[in-house]
Amino acid sequence: MKAGPSQEEVRQHNLGALLRHVHYEGPTSRAVLAAGLGLNRSTILGLVGDLAAAGLVREELPQETGRAGRPSLVVSPEPARAHVLALDVGVERLSAALVGLGGVFLDRREHPWPDGPPQDPAEVAALLAGPAREMLARTPDGSTCVGVAAAVRGLVRHPDGLVGLTPNMGWKGVDLAGALTDRLRPDVPVLVANEANLGALAEHRRGIGRGSRNLVYLHGEIGIGAGVITAGELLRGERGYAGEIGHMTVNPHQGRPCGCGARGCLEAEAGERALLEAAGRDGRSTGSEAVRAVVTAADLGDVAARAALHRVGDWLGIGIANLANLFDPDLVVLGGTLRDVFLGSAAQVRSRINTNALAAVREQLRLRVSELGDDTVLIGAAELAFSEVLARPLETLARLSAR
């Protein structure tokens, strides 16, 4: 018979649960923590004391409550004690941020790609490492880096983070984590993940998807990716490649060629290039501003822009209907350029879902745009980087602080 967990294992579990609660929810009273975690108040008192002694949380008076009597202290995360480095290799820009406990942005840098992202992974790693080193060098004494994570657009193998393929950048079999590690020399492993998976993680924990246990996040740029949360957990698949909805074939016979080599993929029919081409836009003008310009033109009566949004919305609705039939989510979140596309074609998207999705699965289905906006992927990378310290706070912090 397998032995049960030891007292120390239970304590470590509870420390992580408490830190996760205040990290995600912000300042919380001991009473609410006790009720939410199912622990008695004396246990909560001890856990808070241990985390406060390590500098990970603090207790303070709440903001004005308007109630008579002495207010109860609330437990808050301490952003300056533990931080992570979040990196995002986007289609339009490279972004880097230093994020403290509680999801507080302590510093951030951006590097636009005037002519599109470099095809050379080593060049991208070098460009990422520069601002990352600058931010890490400016952290206050006593602050510990507890994680580094980077987001990329493409197939990323789990758990080692090998970038198998980025159809729109030409990468194949790239060890971006290794390249970043060589340049940054961090005391923690560098994690690499797919941007749509990280977007799903961010919206589930900090955005419009809080409280939902089954959601799909769709991220659009040049391509389209999906992150799927099922029963509260990120769906990865056997090797981490789950969610490549952009390469689901929706128009096999008359479809547009896709960067993956197939024809009629969802991203080829509903992605940025398809929208801009259908609207008659200059092929050299791409990116979120170009997409927003088409949506704005459609609002102002531009016939070509309206027709383009109608066409793209039709294919996007088919893609969402397929996802609804497959995963039965209660929420679909649209991020990246799909936020703007959906706002300009919502009626067409909903019409196609009503036609193609099973009545039972669309009955409670909600469609929403990303609450976190352009920071969604970067926030998701930060949450991935926090994973270790949120699982075993004191053990992780003690090991890293000793280096």
C-alpha positions in Angstrom: 0.0 0.0 0.0 1.3 3.4 -1.0 2.1 5.6 2.0 0.3 8.9 2.3 2.0 12.3 2.0 4.2 13.4 4.9 3.4 16.4 7.0 6.2 18.3 5.2 4.7 17.4 1.8 1.3 18.6 2.9 2.8 21.8 4.2 4.6 22.5 0.9 1.4 21.9 -0.9 -0.5 24.3 1.3 2.2 26.9 1.0 1.9 26.7 -2.8 -1.9 26.8 -2.7 -1.9 30.0 -0.5 0.7 31.8 -2.6 -1.1 30.9 -5.8 -4.3 32.3 -4.4 -2.9 35.7 -3.5 -0.8 35.7 -6.7 -4.0 35.4 -8.8 -6.6 37.0 -6.7 -4.6 39.8 -5.0 -5.0 41.0 -1.4 -7.1 38.5 0.5 -8.1 38.2 4.2 -7.1 35.2 6.3 -10.7 34.3 6.7 -11.3 34.2 2.9 -8.0 32.2 2.5 -9.2 29.7 5.1 -12.6 29.2 3.4 -11.1 29.1 -0.1 -8.4 26.6 0.8 -10.4 24.5 3.2 -7.9 25.1 6.1 -8.4 26.3 9.7 -7.3 29.7 10.7 -4.4 28.6 12.8 -3.0 26.7 9.8 -3.4 29.8 7.6 -1.7 31.9 10.3 1.3 29.6 10.2 1.5 29.5 6.4 1.2 33.2 6.1 4.0 33.6 8.7 6.3 31.3 6.7 5.7 33.1 3.4 6.0 36.5 5.0 9.3 35.5 6.7 10.6 34.6 3.2 9.4 38.0 1.9 6.9 36.5 -0.6 3.8 38.0 1.0 3.0 40.8 3.4 0.1 41.6 5.7 -1.4 45.1 5.6 -4.5 47.0 6.3 -7.1 46.8 3.5 -8.2 49.9 1.6 -11.1 51.8 3.2 -14.0 49.4 3.8 -16.6 51.9 5.1 -17.3 49.5 8.0 -17.1 50.3 11.7 -14.5 48.5 13.9 -11.0 47.4 13.3 -10.5 46.0 9.8 -8.9 42.6 9.3 -5.4 42.4 7.8 -5.1 41.2 4.2 -2.4 39.0 2.7 -0.8 40.5 -0.4 1.9 39.2 -2.8 5.3 41.0 -2.6 6.2 41.8 -6.2 9.7 43.0 -5.4 10.8 39.7 -3.7 10.4 37.3 -6.6 10.2 38.1 -10.3 10.3 36.4 -13.7 11.5 37.3 -17.1 8.8 37.0 -19.8 9.7 37.1 -23.5 7.5 37.2 -26.6 8.8 36.7 -30.2 5.9 38.3 -32.0 5.2 38.8 -35.7 5.3 42.6 -35.3 7.7 43.0 -32.4 9.9 41.4 -29.8 8.7 42.1 -26.2 10.3 41.5 -22.9 9.0 42.2 -19.4 10.1 41.8 -15.8 7.1 40.7 -13.9 6.8 40.5 -10.1 4.6 38.2 -7.9 1.0 39.2 -8.3 1.5 39.8 -12.1 2.9 43.3 -11.6 4.9 44.6 -14.5 8.1 46.0 -13.0 9.8 46.8 -16.4 9.3 46.2 -20.0 11.0 46.7 -23.4 9.8 46.4 -27.0 11.7 46.0 -30.3 9.6 46.5 -33.4 10.4 44.5 -36.6 10.4 47.2 -39.4 10.9 44.6 -42.1 9.4 41.5 -40.3 11.0 39.2 -37.8 14.6 37.9 -38.6 14.7 34.4 -40.1 17.9 33.6 -38.1 17.0 32.3 -34.6 20.5 33.3 -33.2 19.8 36.9 -34.2 16.4 36.8 -32.4 18.0 35.2 -29.3 20.7 38.0 -29.3 18.0 40.7 -29.7 16.0 39.2 -26.8 19.0 38.8 -24.6 20.0 42.5 -24.7 17.0 44.1 -23.0 16.6 41.0 -20.8 20.1 41.5 -19.4 19.4 45.2 -18.9 16.2 44.6 -16.9 17.7 41.8 -14.8 20.7 44.1 -13.9 18.3 46.8 -12.6 16.4 44.5 -10.2 16.7 45.6 -6.5 18.8 43.9 -4.0 17.1 40.9 -2.4 14.9 40.3 -5.5 15.2 36.8 -7.0 14.6 35.7 -10.5 12.5 32.5 -10.2 11.8 31.8 -13.9 12.3 32.7 -17.6 9.8 31.9 -20.3 9.5 32.8 -24.0 6.6 32.6 -26.4 6.9 31.7 -30.1 4.5 31.2 -33.0 4.7 27.6 -34.1 5.1 24.0 -33.0 6.8 23.8 -29.6 7.6 20.4 -28.2 6.7 19.7 -24.5 8.5 19.5 -22.1 11.9 20.4 -23.6 10.6 23.4 -25.6 12.3 22.5 -28.9 10.8 24.7 -31.6 9.8 22.1 -34.2 8.4 24.5 -36.8 7.4 28.1 -37.3 5.6 28.2 -40.6 5.8 32.0 -40.9 9.4 32.4 -39.8 11.1 29.4 -41.4 12.4 27.8 -38.2 12.8 24.1 -37.9 14.2 22.2 -35.0 15.4 25.3 -33.2 16.7 25.2 -29.6 15.7 28.7 -28.7 15.8 27.9 -24.9 19.4 26.8 -25.3 20.4 29.9 -27.3 18.8 32.2 -24.7 20.4 30.3 -21.8 23.9 30.7 -23.4 23.4 34.4 -23.6 21.5 35.1 -20.3 23.2 32.5 -18.0 20.1 32.6 -15.7 20.0 30.5 -12.5 16.7 28.9 -13.7 15.8 26.9 -16.8 14.5 28.9 -19.8 11.1 27.6 -20.8 9.7 28.0 -24.4 6.0 27.5 -25.3 3.5 28.2 -28.1 1.9 31.6 -27.9 -1.7 30.4 -28.1 -1.2 28.1 -25.2 0.3 30.9 -23.2 -2.6 33.2 -24.2 -5.1 30.6 -23.0 -3.2 30.3 -19.7 -3.2 34.1 -19.3 -6.9 34.6 -20.1 -7.8 31.6 -17.9 -5.9 32.9 -14.9 -6.0 36.7 -15.3 -8.4 37.6 -18.0 -12.0 37.1 -19.3 -11.7 33.3 -18.7 -11.3 33.5 -14.9 -13.8 31.1 -13.5 -14.2 29.1 -16.7 -12.9 25.5 -16.6 -13.4 24.8 -20.3 -12.3 27.5 -22.8 -10.6 27.9 -26.1 -8.4 30.9 -26.8 -7.8 31.8 -30.5 -4.8 34.0 -31.3 -4.5 35.6 -34.6 -1.5 37.3 -36.4 -0.3 36.2 -39.7 -1.3 32.7 -38.5 -4.0 31.4 -36.2 -3.3 29.2 -33.1 -5.5 27.9 -30.3 -4.9 27.1 -26.7 -7.4 24.8 -25.0 -8.2 24.7 -21.3 -10.2 21.6 -20.4 -11.3 20.8 -16.8 -9.1 23.7 -15.7 -5.9 22.4 -17.3 -4.0 23.2 -20.5 -4.5 20.6 -23.1 -1.0 19.8 -24.6 -1.3 16.5 -26.5 1.3 13.8 -26.6 4.2 16.1 -27.6 2.8 19.5 -26.8 1.4 20.2 -30.3 -2.3 20.3 -29.4 -4.2 23.4 -30.5 -2.8 23.9 -34.0 -6.3 25.0 -35.2 -4.8 27.2 -37.8 -3.8 24.2 -39.8 -7.2 22.5 -39.6 -8.4 22.1 -43.2 -11.6 23.9 -43.9 -11.5 24.4 -47.6 -9.4 21.6 -49.2 -10.4 21.8 -52.8 -10.6 25.6 -53.6 -8.6 26.9 -50.6 -5.7 29.2 -50.5 -2.1 27.8 -50.0 -0.9 27.8 -46.5 2.6 28.4 -45.1 2.6 24.8 -43.7 2.5 23.4 -47.3 -1.2 22.4 -47.3 -4.1 24.2 -48.9 -7.3 25.5 -47.4 -6.1 25.7 -43.7 -8.2 27.9 -41.4 -5.4 30.5 -41.1 -5.1 30.6 -44.9 -8.8 31.4 -45.2 -9.3 33.5 -42.1 -5.9 34.9 -41.3 -4.4 38.3 -41.7 -3.2 37.8 -45.3 -6.6 36.5 -46.5 -8.4 39.6 -45.0 -6.0 42.1 -46.4 -5.9 40.5 -49.9 -9.7 40.3 -50.0 -10.0 43.9 -49.0 -7.6 44.9 -51.8 -4.9 46.2 -49.5 -1.3 46.6 -50.4 0.5 43.4 -49.5 3.4 45.3 -48.0 1.0 46.7 -45.3 0.5 44.0 -42.7 0.1 43.7 -39.0 -2.5 44.7 -36.4 -2.7 48.3 -37.7 -3.5 47.1 -41.2 -6.2 44.8 -39.9 -7.7 47.6 -37.8 -7.7 49.8 -40.9 -9.8 47.3 -42.8 -12.3 47.1 -39.9 -12.5 50.9 -39.6 -13.0 51.2 -43.4 -15.8 48.7 -43.2 -17.5 50.7 -40.5 -17.3 53.7 -42.7 -19.0 52.0 -45.6 -16.1 50.6 -47.7 -17.7 47.9 -49.7 -14.5 45.8 -50.3 -13.6 45.9 -46.6 -17.1 44.8 -45.7 -17.0 41.9 -48.2 -13.6 40.9 -46.9 -14.8 40.8 -43.3 -17.9 38.9 -44.3 -15.7 36.3 -46.1 -13.2 35.9 -43.3 -15.9 35.9 -40.7 -17.6 33.0 -42.5 -14.4 30.8 -42.3 -13.7 31.9 -38.7 -17.2 30.9 -37.7 -16.7 27.5 -39.3 -13.4 27.1 -37.4 -15.1 28.0 -34.1 -18.0 25.7 -34.8 -15.6 22.8 -35.3 -13.9 23.7 -32.0 -17.2 23.8 -30.2 -18.1 20.4 -31.5 -14.7 19.0 -30.5 -14.2 20.4 -27.1 -17.6 21.6 -25.8 -16.2 24.8 -24.2 -18.3 27.3 -22.4 -16.1 30.2 -23.6 -14.2 31.1 -26.8 -11.8 34.0 -26.4 -10.4 35.8 -29.5 -7.1 37.5 -29.2 -4.4 39.2 -31.3 -5.8 40.5 -34.6 -8.8 38.2 -34.2 -10.1 40.6 -31.6 -10.6 43.2 -34.3 -11.7 40.7 -37.0 -14.4 39.4 -34.7 -15.6 42.9 -33.7 -16.0 43.6 -37.4 -17.7 40.3 -38.4 -19.5 39.1 -35.2 -22.8 38.6 -37.0 -21.3 36.5 -39.7 -19.3 34.4 -37.2 -22.3 33.8 -35.0 -24.5 32.9 -38.0 -22.0 30.3 -39.2 -21.7 28.8 -35.7 -25.5 28.6 -35.5 -25.5 26.7 -38.8 -22.5 24.4 -38.2 -22.2 23.7 -34.5 -24.4 21.2 -32.7 -27.3 22.8 -30.9 -26.3 21.2 -27.6 -22.8 22.6 -27.6 -23.7 26.1 -28.8 -26.5 26.5 -26.3 -24.2 27.9 -23.5 -21.3 29.0 -25.7 -20.0 32.5 -25.1 -17.8 34.4 -27.6 -15.6 37.1 -26.1 -12.6 39.2 -27.1 -9.4 39.1 -25.0 -9.5 41.1 -21.8 -5.7 41.4 -21.6 -5.3 42.9 -25.1 -1.8 43.1 -26.6 -0.2 41.8 -23.3 -2.0 38.5 -23.3 0.9 36.3 -24.6 3.5 38.1 -22.5 1.3 37.6 -19.3 1.0 33.9 -20.2 4.8 33.6 -20.5 5.1 35.2 -17.1 2.6 32.8 -15.6 4.5 29.8 -17.1 7.8 31.2 -15.6 6.2 31.5 -12.1 5.1 27.8 -12.1 8.0 26.4 -10.0 7.9 29.0 -7.2 4.1 28.7 -7.1 4.3 25.0 -6.7 7.0 24.9 -4.0 7.6 28.4 -2.8 10.1 28.2 0.1 12.1 25.3 -1.4 12.4 27.1 -4.7 13.3 30.5 -3.3 15.9 29.0 -0.9 17.6 27.1 -3.7 17.8 30.1 -6.0 18.7 32.6 -3.3 21.7 30.5 -2.3 23.2 30.7 -5.8 
